[in-house]
Amino acid sequence: MGLVLNQSLKNTILTYIGFGIGAVNTIYLYPYFLGATYYALNNYILSAAAIIMPLLAFGMQNTLVKFFSQCKNDKEEEEFLSFAVLFPLILSIPLLLICLFFYNDISAYLSKVNPIVKEFLWLIPFIGICMAYFEIFYAWARVQMHSVFGNFIKEVGLRLFSLIALIGVYYHWISAIQFIYVTAVIYLLAFLATMFYAFYLKKPNFQLSVPHNVKDITVYTFFIILSGGVATLLLDIDKLMLNQYIKIENIAYYSVATYIALVISVPSRAMHQIVYPITAKLMHEEKHDELNDLYKKTSINLQIVGGYVMLCIFVNISQLYKMIPEEYGGGILVVFMIGLSKYFDLILGNNNAIIFNTKYYRAVLFLGVVLVFLTVVLNMIFIPMYGIIGSAFATLLSITLYSIAKLMFVVKRLHLYPFTNQTLYSIGLTSILFLLFYFWELFPSYPIVGIGLKSILVSIAYVYLNYKFVISIQINEVIDGLLKKFKIVR
């Protein structure tokens, strides 16, 4: 776990810095500088681009990680890397041409309720391509065991440049409309920076050749496209469907709430970058016991870190919403529902990495397609009835069912178990602290002071109790190391 903890710690720090910048953007700058309409439009474009990204990348970001460790020499590595870069480009061209041919019909349908989206729809495939190749070159770096730079670009760089662009809107250097186009340029720069870094780590020697195991690669890639599409649709389809039923401003209200809840999943995103290739290696070498041990460690460690983040958000959510425009206030219940779904997914540890690297992954992916269909149906039912609350409930139900299905698959098929007694202890501890602190409102007239003070008290109680009851041996070891480093204990 040394390499995992080292790079996971760096990735977690970078990701939280990025989310801190994103929090400033989301809670203050977007609502006040950009306004609900253009904030919603920007989120709609990015969500749509994220949905088509797995198709444009053709799953190569995951395929590259799985099969790179199986290359036996430099020649096979060069063939495989060339294939991973060129194959999606070749297959994306006809898809983009089809979209261009039917552009008028597509744009008329998507802009039926909110006409403002029509003139910006062409940005969706452009940003989707940038996202796709960013992920491919990020995977190129990760298989060389360098995940930090790409994580910095993804989590910090994108949000930092967005912050600068928002300041530009405030000072009238650019207009709100121009901000949308600047966002597209930011994603282009992120892709180019990651590409040059990947080439720096391993100099490319592109060749028009096909890997010897191309059949296995293409079959796996097909199902990874399916998997990536399922995961992204479960995450972003709600924003697209809100556009089809209610005014676009509601996407802004929903986006603020989901962004706050998404902070809970940061530890998983950070650890996943380095755990994924290690999981692939252990499965390829058939080291079942080591894999099971890694599964349990990632589960409890993510549960503790993610539980802390969730607790701080939930006990402060009422005061947090006093700091943003009043019309956004209907999103508090959305935070709770989306947050709980993220927490449950978090405690599954490296469950996704295990599934994507097993020969049984196809059955779960088809189940995911069924759940996407369920998500769409639930959104169609609940959005007209309850607006953004209905969409959040549909997302909570769908993601929870999907997570349970993936967990049962790993347990039944692979006999790997993520949970221990510590799992229940952690849930109980987090629940008790929530009940103790949620109804205690400090300094109601000064929300930022109340949030800061309550967060400090929650942090002290949470860390002490987790350490006292040894919920995670690895986290206790980290704390002991810090105490010795600062000479608090010997």
N, C-alpha and C positions, 0 to 999 in steps of 0.2 A: 504493500500500500504506500511505500515511500514516494514513488513517482506520482502515484495517483493523488496523494495528499498535497504534494508540492505544487503540481500544476493546477489541481482543483482549487487550492487556496488562492493562487494567483488569479485564476479565472473567476473565482467567487468575488474577490476584491474588485477586479475590473468590472465584473458584471454589476455589482452593487454601485460602483461609481457611475456606471452608465445609467442604471436605473435611478440613481439620485438626480442626474442631469435630466433624465426623462421625466422624473416626478415634477421638477421645476417647469419643464415644458408643458406637461399634461395638466397639472393642477392650476398653473398660473398663466404661463405665456400663451398657450393655445387659446384658452377661453377668453382672455382679455385682449391679446394682441391680434389674433387671427379671426376670432369670432366663431360662433357655433356652426354657421353654414360652411365656411371654408375649412374649418377643422374637420367637420364631418366628411366633406368632399375628399380631403387629403387621406383620411383614414379609409374611406371607401376604396380609393384607388390602390392604396397599399395592401389592403385585405384581398382585393381581387387579384393583384399581382402575386401575392403569397399563395393563393389558391392554384394558380396556373403554373407556379414555379416548379413543383415536382414533375409535372409533365414535360416542361421545357428542359429540365435537367436530366430527364429520363432516369431518375434514380441513381445517377452515377456517383453522387456524393457518398451514398452508403455502400454501393457496389465496390467503389474504390477501396474503402476501408476493409471490407470483408475479404477481397481477393488479393490485395497487395501483399499480404503476409505469405501468400502461397506462391509468389514468384520466386524462382530458384536462383536466378542470376540477373545481372544488369540488363541483358538483352530482353528477358521477359518483362522486367520492370518498365523498360522504355516502350515496349510494345503495348503494355497494358495502360500506361499513363497516356500515350498517344490516343489510344482507343477511347479512354475515358473523356478526353477533351473534345475530340473530333466527332464522335458518334452522336452526341446530343445536338451539335450544331447542324449536322447533315439532316437529322430527322425533324428539327424544329422548323426548317425552312418551309416545307409543305404545309405544316400546321398554321404558320403565320400567313401564308398565301390564302388558305381557306378562310381565315378570319378576315383578311382584307376583302375577299370576294363577297362575304356576307356582312360586311361592316355596317351597312345601313340598317339591315334588319335587326342585328344585334343591338346597335345603339338606340334604335327606336323602342325596343323592348325594355332595355335597362333604364331608359330615361322617361318612362311612361308616367311615373309619379313625381319624379324630381328631374325636370328638364335640364338643370344646371350641370348634370354629369356628362351630358352628351359630347361637348367639345373636348373633354379631357380623356375620353375612353381610350384613345390611341396610346396614352402613356402606360396603360396597364401591361400590354405585352412587352414594351420597352423596359420597364422596371422589372418585369418578370424574368426577362433574359439576364439582366444584371444580377438579380438575386440568384438565379440558377448557377451562373458561372462563378459567382462569389462562393457558393457552397461547394462547388467542384474543386476550386483551387484551395479552399479552406481544408477540405478533406485531403488534398495533395500534401498540405503542410502537416496535418494531423498524423498521417501514416509515417511521417518522419519524426513523430513524437514532439512536434512543435505546435501546440494549440493556443498559446497565449496571444500571439500577434493577431491572428484571425479573430479571436474572441474580443480583443481590444477594438478592432475595426467595427465588429458587429454590434457590440454592446455600448462602447464609448464613442467611437468616431462618428457613427451615424447620428447619434443624439446630440453630440457637441456641435456638429455642423448645422443641424436643425435649429439648435438654440441660437447660433449666430445668424441664421436666416430669419428667425423670428424677431431678433433684435433689429435686423434690417427692415422688417415690416413696421416695427414700432417707430423707427426714425424715418420712415418713408423712403428708404433707399430702394426698396422693392415694394410692389403692391401685393395684396393677398393672392391675386391670380398668379403673379409671377412666382410667388412662393411655391406653388404647386409644381411649376417647371423646375425650380431650383432643387426641389426634393428629388426629382428624377435624376438630375446631374449628380447629386450627392451619392445616389446608389451606383451610378456609373463609376465614380471615383473610388468607391469602396471596392468594387469588383476589380478595377485596374491595380489598385494598391496590393490587394491580396494575391493577384496573379503574379506580379513582379516579385513578391516575397516568396511565393511558392517556387518560382524559377531560381531564386537565389539559394534556396535550400537544396534543390536538386535541379541542376541544369537540364533543360528539356532537349531531347533529341527526337523530334517528331518524325514519325515514319508511317506511311500508309500501309499498315499491316494489321492483321487480325490475330489476337491472342489465341494460343492453342486451345484454351478452355472457353472459347467464345460462346458455345452453347449454354454452358452453365451460367456464364455471365449474363447473357441476354434473358434467360429464364428468370434468374434472380432479379434482374433489373426491372422486368415487367411487374413483378410482384412488389418491388420496392416503390415503383411509381404508384401502384395501387395503395400501398401503405402510406406513402407520403401524402397522397391525395386525401386519404381518409383522415389522417392526423390534422392536416391543414384545414380541411373542410369542417371538422369538428371544432376547430379553433376560430375560424373566420367566417363561416357561412352565415352566422347570425347577423353580421354587419351588412352583408349583401342582401339578406332577406328583409332587414329593416327598411332598406331603400325601396323595396318593392311594395311595401304596405303603408308606411307612415312617413311623415316629413323627415327630410334628411338631417335636420338638426338633432333628432333623437339619436343618430349615430354618434354624435359628439358626446351626448350625455352618457350613452352606453360605453363609449370608448374610455372615458375617464374612469368609470367604475371598474371595467375589466382590466385596465392598466394597473390600477391599485391592487387588484386581486392577483394579477400576473406576477407581482413581485415575489409572491410565495413560491413560485416555481423556479426562481433564480438559482438556488443551490443545485437543483437537478440539472439545469442547463449547463452550469459550470462544470460539474463533475462528469457529465455525460461525454464531454469533448475528449477526455483522456481515458475514461472507463471503457468506452465503446471499443477501441482497438485492443485493449487488454482482454476484454470479454471475448472478442473474436479469436484471439490467440489461444486462450484457455479452452475454448470450445473446439478449435481446430486440433489441439493437442489432446483433447478428451480428458482433461483434468477436472473431473466432476466435483471432487471434494473442495478443491481450491475455488472453483466457480461458485459452489454453494456458500462457501465462506465469504467470498466477495459480495454475493447477493445479500446476505444478512448484514454485512457491514455497511454497504451502501444504503440499505433500507433504513436502519436505525439512525445512521449519521444524518441522512437527508431528513428524516422525520424530526430529529431534534432541531436542526438548523431551520428547516422550513416551518416547524411548529412555533419556533420563537418569532419568526417574521409574521406568521399569521396572527399570533397572539397580539403582537404590537399593533398590527393594523386593526384588528377587530375591536380592541379596547379603546382605540383612539378615533374610530371612524366618524363618530358624530361630530367631534370637534374639528376633525379634518375637513368635513364638508362645510363648516362655517367659513372656511377660507376661500371658497370658490363661489362663483355666481349662484344665486338662489335657485335658478331654473335647473341646475344640475343635481339638486338635492334628492330627486327620486331614484338616484342610483345606489343608495345605501344598501338596500336589500339585494341588489345585483352583486355588490361586493361580497356579501356573505355567501351567496349561492355559488358564484364562480370561484371564490376563495376555497370553499370546502371541496369542490371538485378538483382543484389544483393540489390541495393537501393530500387527498386520497391517492392521486396519481403519483405524488412525491414519495410516499412511503413504500411504493413498489420498487424503489431502488433502480437497479440497472435492468429492470424487466424488459424494456423495449430492446435493449442491446442483445439480450439473450434470445428473444424471439426472432430478431432479424438475422441471427446467425445460426439458426437451426433449420433442419430440413422440413420441419413441420409448420413453418411460418405461413404457408399458403392458406390453411384453414382459418386461421385467425384473421387474415387479411380479408377474406370473403365475408367473415362475420362483421368486420369493420365497415364494409360496403353496406351491409344491412342496417347498421347503426347510423350511417350517414343518411340513408333513406329515412330512418326513424327521426333523425334530427330535423330534416327538412319538413316532414309531416308535422312534427310537434311545433315547429316554428310557425308553420302555416295556420295551425290551430290557435296557438297562444299569443302570437304577436297582435292579430286583430283584436283579441279580447283584452290583453293586459299590457300591450306595448313592450317596453324594454324589460319589464319584470317577467313577462311571458317568455321572452327570448332567453333570458338568463335561466329560467326554470327548465326550458327545453335543453339548453346546453348542459346544465347540471345533471339532468337525468341521463342524457346520451353519453356523456363522458364517464359517468359513474358505471353505467352498464358495460361500456367498452373496457374500462379498467378491470372490472370484475372478470370479464370474459378472458382477458389476457392473463390475469393472475391464475385463474383456474386452469388455463391451458398449461402454463409453466409447471404448476404443482402436479397436475395429473400426468402429463406427458413426460416431463423431464425429471420429476421428483426433486425439484429444487424449492426451498421454502425460505421466504424472506422474513417471516415474522418470528419473534421470540416473546418471552414474557415481558421483556423490556418494551416491546411495542405497546402493550396494554398499559404499562406503567407510564409511558410517555403521554399517551392519550389522556389518561386520568389526570396527570399532573397539569397538562395544558388546559383541560376543561375546568379544573378547580381554580386555577389562576384567572381564567377568563371570567368566571362568575364573581370572583373577588374584586376584580378591577373594572369590569365593564360599566357597572352602575355608579361608579365613583367618578364624578366629574370635577376636575380640578381647574380653578381659575377660568370659569365659563366666559368671562369677558375678554380673556387673552388666550385664544385657542393654542397658539404656538407654544406659550409657556406651559399650559396644561399638558399638551402632547409631550413636550420634552421631559417634564417632571414625571409623568406617569410612565413613560418609556424607560426612564432610569430605574424606577422602582420595580417595574416588571422585569427588566433585565437582571437586576440583582437577585430577585427571587427565583427567576427561571434558571439562571446559571448555577446558583447555589444548590438548588434542589436537584437538578440533573447531576451535578458533581457529587453531591452527598449520597445519592442513591445509585450512583455508578450506572446510569442508563446506557452510556456508551463508553467502553474501555478506551477506544481510540481518542475520543474527545477529552476524556479525563487525562490521558497521556499528554495531549497538546496543552491542556491547562497547566499540568504539572511542569511541563517544559517551560512555559511562560513564567510561572511563579519562580522557578529556579533561575531563569535568565535575569529576571529583575530582582533577584535575591530576596524575594518575599519569604521563601522557605528554602531550606538546604536539602 
